Amino acid sequence: MQAIEIISNSSKETKKAGSILAAALKKESINSKQALVLALGGDLGSGKTTFIQGLAQGLKVKENILSPTFVIQKDFSLPVSIKNYRNLYHIDAYRLKNPEELLELGFEDLIKNPENIIVIEWADKVKKILPKNILKIEFVNLRKNKRKITLEFL
């Protein structure tokens, strides 16, 4: 599948991109055999958490979305109206020393459940344990408020 590139000129536009992805997920399940894994990459301040805020908002998550840098993982229940998905897991791998630390938190069980959407910031740190068929989302700062967001199914 060909990569999709989005140019965002503000945090509002970055949130909207996340919300648009949520709208697509409401219409169609991507993979019915495993969790949907969104592997996010990019420098500090490139828009990863802002994008996830838009995604969560589009999925009707009521809680405030902040990066789980110190707790590693936050779990959210989704309303029943979100296609086949019931849970959103927001993982921040920034502080992990190795991928095995994520496995200790039950990551393999999360992946096996097709009702889960798992969003991983700093996914490159755990890429060796990621399943096949993931959506990779890369964020690149172009200027102060401008960034390029690339989405690609792997």
C-alpha positions in Angstrom: 0.0 0.0 0.0 1.2 3.5 -0.8 2.1 5.9 2.0 -0.2 8.8 2.7 1.3 12.2 3.5 -0.4 15.0 5.4 1.0 18.5 6.0 -0.2 20.0 9.2 0.2 23.8 9.8 -1.0 23.8 13.4 -1.7 21.6 16.4 -5.4 22.0 15.5 -4.8 20.4 12.1 -2.7 17.6 13.7 -5.6 16.8 16.0 -8.0 16.9 13.0 -5.8 14.3 11.2 -6.1 12.0 14.2 -9.9 12.6 14.3 -10.1 11.7 10.6 -8.3 8.4 11.2 -10.8 7.7 14.0 -13.7 8.4 11.6 -12.2 5.8 9.2 -11.8 3.3 12.0 -15.5 3.7 12.9 -16.5 2.6 9.4 -14.1 -0.3 8.9 -12.1 -2.7 11.0 -8.6 -2.9 9.7 -7.6 -6.3 11.0 -10.0 -8.8 12.6 -7.3 -11.3 13.7 -5.3 -9.1 16.0 -5.3 -5.7 17.6 -4.8 -2.6 15.4 -1.3 -1.3 16.2 -0.5 2.3 15.4 3.3 2.7 15.6 4.2 6.4 16.0 7.7 7.8 15.4 9.2 11.3 15.4 11.3 13.7 17.4 10.2 15.3 20.7 7.5 17.9 20.0 6.7 16.6 16.5 3.0 16.1 17.2 2.6 12.4 18.3 0.6 13.1 21.5 -1.5 15.9 19.7 -2.4 13.4 17.0 -3.4 10.8 19.6 -5.6 13.4 21.3 -7.5 13.9 18.0 -7.7 10.2 17.5 -9.1 9.7 21.0 -11.5 12.6 20.6 -12.7 11.1 17.4 -13.2 7.7 19.1 -15.3 9.5 21.8 -12.8 8.9 24.7 -14.0 11.1 27.5 -10.7 11.2 29.5 -8.0 13.8 28.9 -5.1 12.3 26.8 -1.6 13.0 28.0 1.5 11.2 27.1 2.0 8.3 29.6 5.8 8.8 29.7 6.2 7.8 33.3 3.4 5.2 33.6 4.2 3.7 30.2 0.6 2.7 29.4 -2.9 4.2 29.8 -6.0 2.2 29.0 -9.4 3.6 27.8 -12.7 2.0 27.1 -14.4 2.9 23.8 -18.2 3.4 23.4 -19.9 0.4 21.8 -20.5 2.4 18.6 -16.9 2.2 17.4 -17.1 -0.7 15.0 -15.5 -3.8 16.5 -13.1 -1.9 18.8 -13.7 -1.7 22.5 -10.4 -0.6 24.0 -7.7 2.0 23.3 -4.2 1.5 24.8 -1.8 4.4 24.7 1.8 3.3 25.2 4.8 5.5 25.5 8.0 3.5 24.9 10.4 6.5 25.4 11.7 5.4 28.8 11.9 1.7 28.1 15.4 0.3 28.2 14.4 -2.7 26.0 11.3 -4.2 24.3 11.1 -7.0 26.9 9.9 -4.4 29.4 6.8 -3.9 27.4 6.3 -7.7 27.2 6.3 -7.8 31.0 3.3 -5.5 30.9 1.3 -8.0 29.0 1.8 -6.6 25.5 1.4 -10.0 23.8 -2.1 -10.4 25.2 -3.1 -6.9 24.1 -2.0 -7.7 20.5 -4.0 -10.9 20.4 -7.3 -9.1 21.1 -8.9 -7.7 17.8 -11.1 -5.4 20.0 -8.0 -3.4 20.9 -6.4 -0.3 19.3 -2.9 0.1 20.5 -1.1 3.4 19.9 2.6 3.4 20.6 4.7 6.5 20.8 8.4 6.0 20.2 7.5 2.6 18.5 11.1 2.3 17.1 12.3 1.4 20.6 10.1 -1.8 20.5 9.9 -2.5 16.8 11.4 -6.0 17.2 8.3 -7.1 19.2 5.7 -5.4 17.0 3.4 -7.7 15.0 3.1 -7.6 11.2 0.3 -5.6 9.7 0.7 -2.3 11.6 0.0 1.3 10.7 3.2 3.2 10.9 2.8 7.0 11.5 5.9 9.2 11.2 6.0 12.8 12.3 8.6 15.3 11.0 8.9 18.9 12.1 9.2 21.1 9.0 9.0 24.5 10.7 7.8 26.0 14.0 4.1 24.8 13.7 4.4 22.9 10.4 4.9 19.1 10.3 4.6 16.2 7.8 2.7 13.2 8.9 3.2 10.0 6.9 0.9 7.0 7.3 1.9 3.7 5.9 0.6 0.1 6.4 3.4 -2.4 7.0 
